[in-house]
Amino acid sequence: MVGFTADCKIRTGRNGHRFHYCRGRKTTLSLCIDRQLSLWFNFWIIVAVIMSPVTHGVYVHGGCQFPVKWSGSWFQKGVQDPILIYNGTLSSKGVCRDISGDKFLIESRTESCYRCVVIHEKHINVLQYKETYCSLPSELPILEDLCLQISGDALLYSMFRLETIPLPCPFRGSFRFTYSQGHGDCDYPVSTVDPCTDESRMLFKFKACANVITSESREERLTCLASWKEGSTRYLVGKMEHKGTKTDDDKFRCFVYDRMQDNSGFRISQSGDATCDGLFSAIEGSRTMKLTRVRHPHGKCHFPSWLSPVDRWKTLDTIRTYVLRDSNTAFHIYNSTSEELQTRVVCNSIDHVTDDVIRLVVHTTSECTTGFVCMTIHRRTAQIIEIQQGLMTSRPAEACTPVYFDARTRRFTTLTSSTPWVAECPLVGRYMIQSPQSQMAQFVSDDLENSVCSEHLESGCRSTDRLVFLSECSSEKRAKSFQCHGSWKENQTYYLIASALRTRRRYCIVFTEDDKTFHFSGSPDVCLRNIRLGRDGFIAFSLSGKSLCSDTNGSSDRAWLQLILLNIVLAVLPKLI
């Protein structure tokens, strides 16, 4: 409040009379109070203006308005720190004092001068401007008069928004291309462009040509940030990144592109630095490219019809989701949590097919890597499948050869429907568990203290689809229940998919029988192969001593008792008659 009070004081003169002083001037008490009230009133008006909220989509600062959508941090070539547009200020220039359309009067606080800045919004992520020199007028200049000093050939500056969300690139698909950097066309070997999983990114694979001195082999990833059209000219702003790029000056680039008349591809010119200045056509630039579309024979085959009833398949750990697309010719793999697309898989050709197994060649795109892969899909039940994938190759004819695909060594990915059906559990009965007591007790209950325990497995006793692990210890009794979703047999080994009732976490339980003893191994991620059952895995144990389900535990024993009673009745009834 210092500087906004009247600072009234009473002083006594030599003759003993008292006088009122306001800021060192002699006055009366009433005038001093009036001045104090006036200053306080002006003070609170200023506070109200400063604290006033944003209105009508603009920020208000000293009478000048900036569109709210411009607020944020921006990059400009040659400016070391980000440019901030916020609350009526343009950090690199100063404070806005007047506005007329796209013309802004900016006062530089550091230089105590004014300049006219004409700003054009090309895209929500791109601003371009021209400006006058900073003048030192004796009074506040007239904006329109000052802006007349901007000549037609004045430098055009570009600002690109930082930390923005990328946009889909205006050209998509696979291309081969030739390029020139001012020393002739590099056309052999052929350079290629591959689409990325994210539609806002593309991977340019430049090849070096022996007869072109400026050519070199390297990969550059384009991330598209903005595109717009001026007349018949189409512009694109993006980040072109490779191993040598470190700063935004190295990454930001401007492009002009147009479509070829026969729709076979695009012509593109690229700026040599982080600006759009001097870039006017698709055939003149620091680097020019001619992209020709490559049409892969996608979608000429279909995935098996037994995949169709389930529209969304999930891995056992539920981390990834497989979704069928395009009339069963493709499927997309998403991250289940973020719903981000991770891989595109398109059917290319069928190599071998039976009722429950199909082997085919697919074209995959993951991140910015594309190629052909041999894939085998096994139908285990109506809602359980398993997939094996080979190594990626650039030639579809090679994908299913032994070099790239060996079914004996390729890992299985187990998929179930999002909400799998329930199914009868195998091995109906009650069994004694043979395993280290601490391991099974911890599996049943993480907080169960080590103690002497008797452990059992009940299968199909309490319900036909229920699998229950029982741990009866000296301190307490615990049970962990699972719901069975389906099982199958493969090479004398049984596989069961079940989920924990409390957490809904899914497991693949693998077991085999050896001299009336069953050896189990379980995993929450995959159906394990080539392991020592009963010894290896997330949980491993053996079962022996099969007995019938107890009376209190389910319908199976009740049915058994009913059968015994029926036999007794049939034996006794003739004698009674």
Residue, then its C-alpha position, 0 to 999 in steps of 0.5 A: m500500500v506504500g505509494f497509494t496512501a495520502d501519507c497525512k501528517i500533523r506538524t506544529g509550527r514555531n508559533g504553536h499552530r498545527f498544520h496538515y501536510c499531505r506528501g510534504r505539501k501544506t493542506t487542510l484536514s478535509l483535503c488530505i482525507d479526500r486525497q487519501l480516499s481517492l488514492w485508495f479508490n484508484f488502488w482497488i480499481i487497479v487490483a480489480v483489473i489485474m485480478s480480473p478473470v479471462t473474458h471473451g476468449v482473450y487475455v486482457h493486459g493494459g487494453c491489449q488482447f491476445p487470443v487464449k489459444w495462443s497462450g503457451s511456449w513456442f520455439q523460434k529459430g535463433v532464440q535460445d529460450p522458449i517464447l512465452i505468450y501469456n497474460g498479454t505478454l510476448s516474452s521475447k518482445g514485451v507487453c502488448r499496448d494496442i491491437s487492430g486485427d492481426k496488428f499488435l503494438i508491443e512495448s519493449r520494457t528493456e529498450s523502452c521502445y515500441r514496435c508493430v508486430v503483425i502475427h498470422e495464425k497458420h495453424i493452432n501450432v504455427l504462428q508467423y510474424k513480421e515486425t518493425y524496428c523498435s522505435l523511440p517515440s516521444e509519445l505512444p505511437i499510432l499503431e496503424d502508422l507504425c505498421l506502415q513501416i513493414s515492407g513487403d520483403a521484410l523477414l518472415y519469422s515462424m514460431f512452432r508450438l512446443e509440447t503439443i500433441p502430434l497430428p496425423c500426417p497428410f500422406r500415409g502408407s509405404f513409399r519408395f523415393t528419390y531425393s536431391q540435396g543440390h548435387g543430383d538425384c539419388d535414385y539407386p539404391v532405392s530409399t523407402v518410407d514406412p508408416c509407423t503405428d502412430e499415424s503422426r509418424m513416418l520413417f524415412k530410410f535414406k540410401a547412399c548413392a555412389n554418384v551423389i556426394t551429399s547422399e548418405s545412408r541413415e534413418e530419419r523419423l518425421t513427426c507431423l505437428a501442423s499442416w495448412k494450405e495457402g492458395s494451392t500450396r500445402y505446408l507441413v511442419g514437423k520434427m525430422e529426427h535422426k541420430g545427429t539431432k540434439t536441439d529443436d533447431d536441429k529437429f524442426r523443419c518446414f515442408v511444401y508438398d503436392r500430390m502427383q497428377d496420377n495420384s501415384g505419390f507426392r513431391i516434397s521440398q524441405s527447409g534447411d533450417a527451423t523456419c518456413d521462410g523462402l519455401f514456396s514450392a514442392i520442387e525447390g528446397s534444401r532437400t527435395m523428394k519424390l515419393t512413389r506409393v508402394r502397394h502391398p498385397h494387403g487384405k487378400c486373405h482372411f483370418p479364420s472364421w472361428l476368430s470372429p465370434v470374439d471381437r476383443w482377445k486379451t493376453l493372460d496378463t490382460i496387458r494387450t488387447y487384440v481387435l479384429r478389423d477390416s472384415n477379418t483381414a487384419f487385427h490391431i494390438y493395443n495397450s489395454t491400459s492406455e489404449e495406444l495402438q502398438t501393432r498392426v497385423v494384416c493378412n497377406s497369404i495363407d500357408h497352411v490350414t486345418d480345422d483348428v490350426i492356420r499358418l499364414v504370412v502377415h504384414t506387421t507394423s510396430e512402432c516404425t518397423t514393418g515387415f512380413v512375419c509367419m504366424t500360426i494360430h491354434r484354436r484351443t477352445a471356442q474362447i481360447i487361442e494361442i499364437q506363434q510368431g516368427l522373425m520379421t523379414s522384408r520378403p513374404a516368401e521367406a517368412c515361413t521358411p525354417v530360417y525365420f520360423d521354427a514351431r518347436t522353439r517359437r513362444f506361444t502367446t495365449l489369448t482369451s476373450s475379454t469375458p471368457w466363459v466358464a467351463e468344467c474343471p478337469l480331474v474332479g475330486r480332492y487331492m493331497i498337494q505335495s510341495p514345499q509347504s511355505q510355497m503353497a501357503q504363500f500362494v494361497s495367502d500372501d500374509l499367512e505366517n509360516s507354520v505346519c500346513s496340510e494342503h489340498l486341491e479340490s477340483g469340481c467339488r463345490s461347483t463344476d467350474r471351481l478349483v480350490f486350493l486349501s491350506e489348513c495350518s495350525s494357526e488358521k485355514r485359508a482357501k484360494s478359489f479359481q474359476c475354470h475357463g477351458s482346457w485342452k490336451e497337447n502331447q500328453t500334457y494338459y493345459l487349463i486356463a483359470s482365473a482367481l475369483r478374488t483378483r480375476r487374475r488369469y493363470c495357465i496351469v499345465f499338468t501331466e500324469d505320472d504313475k497316479t501322480f499329477h505334476f503341476s506348474g502355473s504361470p500368470d503370463v503364458c502357457l509354459r512349455n519345455i519345463r519340469l512340471g511340478r518344479d518350475g514355474f510361478i507355482a509348482f506342485s504335485l498331486s496324489g491320493k485322489s479321494l471323492c469330494s466331501d459331502t459338504n463341498g459340492s454336488s459330485d459327492r451328493a450324486w455319489l451318495q445318491l447312487i449308493l442309496l439307490n443301490i441299497v434301495l434296489a437291493v432291499l426293495p425285493k426283500l420287502i415285497 
